[in-house]
Amino acid sequence: METLAEAIAWLAKVIPKSEHKMEKVQTAAHCVTRAAEHGGPMIFAQMGMLQAIHRHRQRVFNSDREDPHRGRRKLKRDT
């Protein structure tokens, strides 16, 4: 997609009419329209489109994943 107008047309064409009232689809349409007409943030339009595309995907928590280290790095001089 090259323009925001194409993004809106694509969204309306790909998503079935029965799902046009879904919150994620409405949010995507609003964010893209706002970016196109009022110079709104493009990142919100992108995030809205991604949420609309993946509207049926469930996020799954992976408890096996290691947590990133949030503390200060231990330097050689500190040991």
N, CA, C and O atoms as a MOPAC input file, in Angstrom:
PM7 MOZYME 1SCF
protein

 N      0.84600 1    -1.17500 1     0.00000 1
 C      0.00000 1     0.00000 1     0.00000 1
 C      0.88800 1     1.23300 1     0.00000 1
 O      1.86100 1     1.32100 1     0.74900 1
 N      0.54300 1     2.15400 1    -0.82900 1
 C      1.37400 1     3.34300 1    -0.95200 1
 C      0.75700 1     4.57300 1    -0.30000 1
 O      1.47900 1     5.46300 1     0.15000 1
 N     -0.55700 1     4.63300 1    -0.24600 1
 C     -1.19300 1     5.80400 1     0.34600 1
 C     -2.16700 1     5.36800 1     1.43400 1
 O     -2.55000 1     4.20100 1     1.52300 1
 N     -2.55200 1     6.32300 1     2.24500 1
 C     -3.51100 1     6.01300 1     3.30200 1
 C     -4.88900 1     5.70800 1     2.72000 1
 O     -5.63900 1     4.91200 1     3.28500 1
 N     -5.22200 1     6.33300 1     1.60300 1
 C     -6.50100 1     6.04200 1     0.95000 1
 C     -6.54200 1     4.58400 1     0.48900 1
 O     -7.57600 1     3.92500 1     0.60100 1
 N     -5.41600 1     4.08000 1    -0.02900 1
 C     -5.34600 1     2.67800 1    -0.42400 1
 C     -5.47500 1     1.77100 1     0.78700 1
 O     -6.07800 1     0.70200 1     0.69800 1
 N     -4.91900 1     2.18000 1     1.91300 1
 C     -5.01500 1     1.38200 1     3.13800 1
 C     -6.46200 1     1.27400 1     3.59900 1
 O     -6.90300 1     0.20200 1     4.01300 1
 N     -7.19300 1     2.36200 1     3.53200 1
 C     -8.60100 1     2.34600 1     3.93600 1
 C     -9.41000 1     1.47000 1     2.98500 1
 O    -10.25400 1     0.69000 1     3.42500 1
 N     -9.15300 1     1.59700 1     1.67600 1
 C     -9.86800 1     0.78400 1     0.68900 1
 C     -9.54500 1    -0.69900 1     0.87500 1
 O    -10.43200 1    -1.54600 1     0.76400 1
 N     -8.29900 1    -1.01000 1     1.15300 1
 C     -7.89400 1    -2.39500 1     1.36600 1
 C     -8.57700 1    -2.96700 1     2.59700 1
 O     -9.04100 1    -4.10700 1     2.58800 1
 N     -8.63400 1    -2.16500 1     3.65700 1
 C     -9.26000 1    -2.61000 1     4.89900 1
 C    -10.73400 1    -2.92000 1     4.66400 1
 O    -11.24200 1    -3.93100 1     5.15000 1
 N    -11.42600 1    -2.05000 1     3.91800 1
 C    -12.84900 1    -2.25400 1     3.65100 1
 C    -13.08100 1    -3.46800 1     2.75300 1
 O    -14.10000 1    -4.14600 1     2.87800 1
 N    -12.14400 1    -3.74300 1     1.85300 1
 C    -12.30500 1    -4.85200 1     0.91500 1
 C    -11.98600 1    -6.20300 1     1.55900 1
 O    -12.69200 1    -7.18300 1     1.32000 1
 N    -10.93700 1    -6.26200 1     2.36800 1
 C    -10.46000 1    -7.53200 1     2.91400 1
 C    -11.30300 1    -8.01000 1     4.09300 1
 O    -11.56100 1    -9.20700 1     4.22300 1
 N    -11.72300 1    -7.11200 1     4.93100 1
 C    -12.46800 1    -7.50500 1     6.13300 1
 C    -13.94300 1    -7.67600 1     5.77200 1
 O    -14.54500 1    -6.77700 1     5.18500 1
 N    -14.52600 1    -8.82300 1     6.11800 1
 C    -15.93300 1    -9.06000 1     5.79400 1
 C    -16.84500 1    -8.01900 1     6.43700 1
 O    -16.53900 1    -7.48500 1     7.50300 1
 N    -17.96400 1    -7.73800 1     5.78000 1
 C    -18.89600 1    -6.72800 1     6.28600 1
 C    -19.43100 1    -7.08200 1     7.67100 1
 O    -19.75200 1    -6.19500 1     8.46200 1
 N    -19.52600 1    -8.36200 1     7.95800 1
 C    -20.03000 1    -8.77000 1     9.27200 1
 C    -19.06700 1    -8.39400 1    10.39900 1
 O    -19.46600 1    -8.34100 1    11.56200 1
 N    -17.80400 1    -8.13300 1    10.06100 1
 C    -16.81100 1    -7.77700 1    11.07100 1
 C    -16.45400 1    -6.29500 1    11.06600 1
 O    -15.56500 1    -5.88000 1    11.81100 1
 N    -17.10800 1    -5.50400 1    10.26500 1
 C    -16.81100 1    -4.07000 1    10.20000 1
 C    -17.10500 1    -3.35200 1    11.50600 1
 O    -16.53300 1    -2.29400 1    11.76500 1
 N    -17.97600 1    -3.89800 1    12.32800 1
 C    -18.33800 1    -3.25400 1    13.60000 1
 C    -17.42700 1    -3.67000 1    14.75900 1
 O    -17.59000 1    -3.18400 1    15.87800 1
 N    -16.46900 1    -4.56900 1    14.49600 1
 C    -15.55000 1    -4.98500 1    15.56300 1
 C    -14.71700 1    -3.79600 1    16.02800 1
 O    -14.37400 1    -2.91500 1    15.23900 1
 N    -14.40100 1    -3.78500 1    17.30600 1
 C    -13.67500 1    -2.65800 1    17.89500 1
 C    -12.30700 1    -2.45200 1    17.24300 1
 O    -11.91600 1    -1.31500 1    16.98300 1
 N    -11.58300 1    -3.52700 1    16.97900 1
 C    -10.25300 1    -3.40000 1    16.38900 1
 C    -10.31500 1    -2.84500 1    14.97400 1
 O     -9.45000 1    -2.06700 1    14.57300 1
 N    -11.32800 1    -3.23800 1    14.22000 1
 C    -11.48000 1    -2.74500 1    12.85200 1
 C    -11.87700 1    -1.27300 1    12.88000 1
 O    -11.35700 1    -0.47900 1    12.09600 1
 N    -12.78100 1    -0.90400 1    13.76300 1
 C    -13.19900 1     0.49400 1    13.88700 1
 C    -12.03200 1     1.38500 1    14.30800 1
 O    -11.87500 1     2.49600 1    13.80300 1
 N    -11.22500 1     0.89100 1    15.23100 1
 C    -10.05800 1     1.64800 1    15.68800 1
 C     -9.06500 1     1.84700 1    14.55900 1
 O     -8.51600 1     2.93700 1    14.39800 1
 N     -8.83100 1     0.80100 1    13.77500 1
 C     -7.90200 1     0.90600 1    12.64400 1
 C     -8.40200 1     1.92900 1    11.64200 1
 O     -7.63500 1     2.77200 1    11.17700 1
 N     -9.68400 1     1.85900 1    11.30500 1
 C    -10.24600 1     2.80600 1    10.34700 1
 C    -10.14900 1     4.23700 1    10.86600 1
 O     -9.83200 1     5.15800 1    10.11400 1
 N    -10.42300 1     4.41500 1    12.14500 1
 C    -10.34500 1     5.75300 1    12.73800 1
 C     -8.91400 1     6.29700 1    12.70000 1
 O     -8.69400 1     7.45000 1    12.32800 1
 N     -7.95300 1     5.47000 1    13.08300 1
 C     -6.55400 1     5.92200 1    13.12500 1
 C     -6.02000 1     6.24900 1    11.73700 1
 O     -5.31300 1     7.24100 1    11.55900 1
 N     -6.35700 1     5.41600 1    10.75200 1
 C     -5.89800 1     5.67300 1     9.38000 1
 C     -6.55800 1     6.93000 1     8.82900 1
 O     -5.89700 1     7.74800 1     8.18900 1
 N     -7.84600 1     7.08900 1     9.06900 1
 C     -8.55500 1     8.28700 1     8.60500 1
 C     -7.99300 1     9.53300 1     9.27300 1
 O     -7.79400 1    10.55600 1     8.61700 1
 N     -7.74000 1     9.45300 1    10.55600 1
 C     -7.18800 1    10.60300 1    11.28700 1
 C     -5.80600 1    10.98100 1    10.75200 1
 O     -5.49300 1    12.16400 1    10.61200 1
 N     -4.98700 1     9.98000 1    10.45600 1
 C     -3.65600 1    10.25300 1     9.91100 1
 C     -3.75300 1    10.88000 1     8.52600 1
 O     -2.97000 1    11.76600 1     8.18300 1
 N     -4.71900 1    10.41400 1     7.72900 1
 C     -4.86000 1    10.92000 1     6.36200 1
 C     -5.42100 1    12.33100 1     6.33100 1
 O     -4.92500 1    13.17400 1     5.58400 1
 N     -6.43500 1    12.59800 1     7.12000 1
 C     -7.13600 1    13.88300 1     7.02000 1
 C     -6.57800 1    14.96900 1     7.92100 1
 O     -6.61900 1    16.14900 1     7.57300 1
 N     -6.05800 1    14.58100 1     9.07500 1
 C     -5.64700 1    15.58400 1    10.05200 1
 C     -4.16200 1    15.53700 1    10.39800 1
 O     -3.71200 1    16.23100 1    11.31000 1
 N     -3.40700 1    14.72600 1     9.67900 1
 C     -1.97500 1    14.63700 1     9.95500 1
 C     -1.67300 1    13.96400 1    11.27500 1
 O     -0.69700 1    14.30600 1    11.94200 1
 N     -2.50200 1    13.01000 1    11.65400 1
 C     -2.29300 1    12.28900 1    12.90200 1
 C     -1.06100 1    11.41000 1    12.84200 1
 O     -0.45400 1    11.26400 1    11.78100 1
 N     -0.68500 1    10.82600 1    13.96200 1
 C      0.51900 1    10.00100 1    14.01100 1
 C      0.39100 1     8.75200 1    13.13400 1
 O     -0.58700 1     8.01000 1    13.23200 1
 N      1.37400 1     8.53500 1    12.29200 1
 C      1.37200 1     7.37500 1    11.40000 1
 C      1.56300 1     6.06900 1    12.17000 1
 O      1.08300 1     5.02200 1    11.73400 1
 N      2.25300 1     6.11800 1    13.30100 1
 C      2.48600 1     4.89800 1    14.05800 1
 C      1.17500 1     4.33800 1    14.59300 1
 O      1.01400 1     3.12000 1    14.67900 1
 N      0.23200 1     5.21000 1    14.95400 1
 C     -1.07200 1     4.73700 1    15.42500 1
 C     -1.84700 1     4.09400 1    14.28300 1
 O     -2.54100 1     3.09700 1    14.48400 1
 N     -1.73000 1     4.66500 1    13.07800 1
 C     -2.38600 1     4.07400 1    11.91500 1
 C     -1.79900 1     2.69500 1    11.63700 1
 O     -2.53500 1     1.75800 1    11.32800 1
 N     -0.49000 1     2.56700 1    11.74400 1
 C      0.16400 1     1.27800 1    11.50500 1
 C     -0.25000 1     0.25400 1    12.55600 1
 O     -0.55800 1    -0.88900 1    12.21800 1
 N     -0.26100 1     0.64800 1    13.81300 1
 C     -0.65400 1    -0.27800 1    14.87700 1
 C     -2.11200 1    -0.70100 1    14.71600 1
 O     -2.44900 1    -1.86600 1    14.92700 1
 N     -2.97300 1     0.23800 1    14.34500 1
 C     -4.37900 1    -0.08800 1    14.12900 1
 C     -4.56900 1    -1.08200 1    13.00500 1
 O     -5.36400 1    -2.01400 1    13.12000 1
 N     -3.83200 1    -0.88300 1    11.90200 1
 C     -3.92500 1    -1.81200 1    10.77700 1
 C     -3.44900 1    -3.20500 1    11.18600 1
 O     -4.07800 1    -4.20000 1    10.82500 1
 N     -2.35500 1    -3.28900 1    11.92800 1
 C     -1.85100 1    -4.59100 1    12.36400 1
 C     -2.84400 1    -5.28900 1    13.29200 1
 O     -3.01500 1    -6.50500 1    13.21600 1
 N     -3.49400 1    -4.53000 1    14.16000 1
 C     -4.49000 1    -5.13000 1    15.04300 1
 C     -5.70300 1    -5.61500 1    14.26000 1
 O     -6.27700 1    -6.65500 1    14.58500 1
 N     -6.09300 1    -4.87300 1    13.23500 1
 C     -7.23500 1    -5.29100 1    12.41500 1
 C     -6.89100 1    -6.53700 1    11.60400 1
 O     -7.72300 1    -7.43100 1    11.45200 1
 N     -5.68100 1    -6.59400 1    11.09200 1
 C     -5.27200 1    -7.75600 1    10.30900 1
 C     -5.24200 1    -9.01000 1    11.18600 1
 O     -5.66900 1   -10.08000 1    10.75200 1
 N     -4.74900 1    -8.88200 1    12.39300 1
 C     -4.61400 1   -10.01500 1    13.31200 1
 C     -5.72200 1   -10.02900 1    14.36000 1
 O     -5.47900 1   -10.39400 1    15.51000 1
 N     -6.91300 1    -9.64300 1    13.98200 1
 C     -8.01400 1    -9.47200 1    14.93200 1
 C     -8.47900 1   -10.76900 1    15.58300 1
 O     -9.08300 1   -10.72200 1    16.65500 1
 N     -8.22200 1   -11.92100 1    14.97600 1
 C     -8.67300 1   -13.19300 1    15.54000 1
 C     -7.56200 1   -13.93600 1    16.27200 1
 O     -7.81400 1   -14.99500 1    16.84600 1
 N     -6.37000 1   -13.42000 1    16.26600 1
 C     -5.24000 1   -14.10100 1    16.89100 1
 C     -5.24900 1   -13.83300 1    18.40000 1
 O     -5.38000 1   -12.69300 1    18.84400 1
 N     -5.10800 1   -14.89600 1    19.15900 1
 C     -5.05400 1   -14.77000 1    20.61600 1
 C     -3.60300 1   -14.65900 1    21.05400 1
 O     -2.75100 1   -15.40100 1    20.56700 1
 N     -3.31500 1   -13.74900 1    21.95900 1
 C     -1.97500 1   -13.64400 1    22.51700 1
 C     -1.82800 1   -14.68700 1    23.61100 1
 O     -2.69600 1   -14.82900 1    24.47300 1
 N     -0.73200 1   -15.40500 1    23.56700 1
 C     -0.49300 1   -16.48300 1    24.52200 1
 C      0.73000 1   -16.13200 1    25.34900 1
 O      1.77000 1   -15.74000 1    24.81900 1
 N      0.58600 1   -16.28100 1    26.65500 1
 C      1.69100 1   -15.99600 1    27.55800 1
 C      2.63200 1   -17.18400 1    27.58300 1
 O      2.19700 1   -18.31600 1    27.79300 1
 N      3.91400 1   -16.93900 1    27.37000 1
 C      4.91900 1   -17.99100 1    27.38600 1
 C      5.68400 1   -17.89800 1    28.70800 1
 O      6.53200 1   -17.02400 1    28.88600 1
 N      5.37400 1   -18.80400 1    29.62400 1
 C      5.99300 1   -18.75200 1    30.94700 1
 C      7.43000 1   -19.27800 1    30.94200 1
 O      8.16600 1   -19.06000 1    31.90500 1
 N      7.83600 1   -19.96300 1    29.87800 1
 C      9.19300 1   -20.49900 1    29.79700 1
 C     10.21700 1   -19.45100 1    29.38000 1
 O     11.42100 1   -19.67600 1    29.50700 1
 N      9.75800 1   -18.33400 1    28.89500 1
 C     10.64700 1   -17.29400 1    28.40600 1
 C     11.40900 1   -16.65200 1    29.56000 1
 O     10.84000 1   -16.39500 1    30.62100 1
 N     12.69600 1   -16.39600 1    29.34900 1
 C     13.50400 1   -15.76000 1    30.38700 1
 C     13.20800 1   -14.27400 1    30.45300 1
 O     13.02200 1   -13.61800 1    29.42800 1
 N     13.16800 1   -13.75500 1    31.66400 1
 C     12.96400 1   -12.32800 1    31.84100 1
 C     14.25600 1   -11.58400 1    31.53300 1
 O     15.33900 1   -12.05900 1    31.87400 1
 N     14.15500 1   -10.42900 1    30.89300 1
 C     15.37100 1    -9.64700 1    30.65000 1
 C     15.90900 1    -9.08600 1    31.96500 1
 O     15.14800 1    -8.80900 1    32.89200 1
 N     17.19300 1    -8.92900 1    32.03000 1
 C     17.83600 1    -8.40400 1    33.23200 1
 C     17.59700 1    -6.90000 1    33.29700 1
 O     18.01200 1    -6.17000 1    32.39700 1
 N     16.94400 1    -6.43700 1    34.33700 1
 C     16.57700 1    -5.02600 1    34.45000 1
 C     17.52600 1    -4.21900 1    35.33900 1
 O     17.46600 1    -2.98900 1    35.35000 1
 N     18.38800 1    -4.89100 1    36.07400 1
 C     19.27200 1    -4.19300 1    37.00500 1
 C     20.49700 1    -3.60500 1    36.32900 1
 O     20.64800 1    -3.67800 1    35.10900 1
 N     21.35900 1    -3.02700 1    37.13200 1
 C     22.61100 1    -2.47800 1    36.60800 1
 C     23.54800 1    -3.59300 1    36.21600 1
 O     23.54400 1    -4.67000 1    36.81300 1
 N     24.34700 1    -3.32400 1    35.21100 1
 C     25.36700 1    -4.29700 1    34.81500 1
 C     26.42500 1    -4.39500 1    35.89700 1
 O     26.80000 1    -3.39900 1    36.51600 1
 N     26.88600 1    -5.57900 1    36.10800 1
 C     27.94800 1    -5.77500 1    37.09200 1
 C     29.28300 1    -5.60300 1    36.37600 1
 O     29.60300 1    -6.34800 1    35.44900 1
 N     30.04700 1    -4.62700 1    36.80900 1
 C     31.32100 1    -4.35600 1    36.19300 1
 C     32.42400 1    -5.13600 1    36.88700 1
 O     32.27900 1    -5.57900 1    38.02700 1
 N     33.52600 1    -5.29300 1    36.17300 1
 C     34.64500 1    -6.04900 1    36.70900 1
 C     35.18300 1    -5.40900 1    37.98900 1
 O     35.60400 1    -6.11300 1    38.90700 1
 N     35.17000 1    -4.09600 1    38.05000 1
 C     35.71200 1    -3.39800 1    39.22400 1
 C     34.82500 1    -3.55800 1    40.44900 1
 O     35.28500 1    -3.35800 1    41.57300 1
 N     33.54200 1    -3.92100 1    40.24700 1
 C     32.59500 1    -4.04800 1    41.35500 1
 C     32.70400 1    -5.39300 1    42.05100 1
 O     32.08600 1    -5.57000 1    43.10000 1
 N     33.45100 1    -6.34400 1    41.52600 1
 C     33.52300 1    -7.67600 1    42.14600 1
 C     34.60900 1    -7.78200 1    43.16800 1
 O     34.78900 1    -8.84100 1    43.77000 1

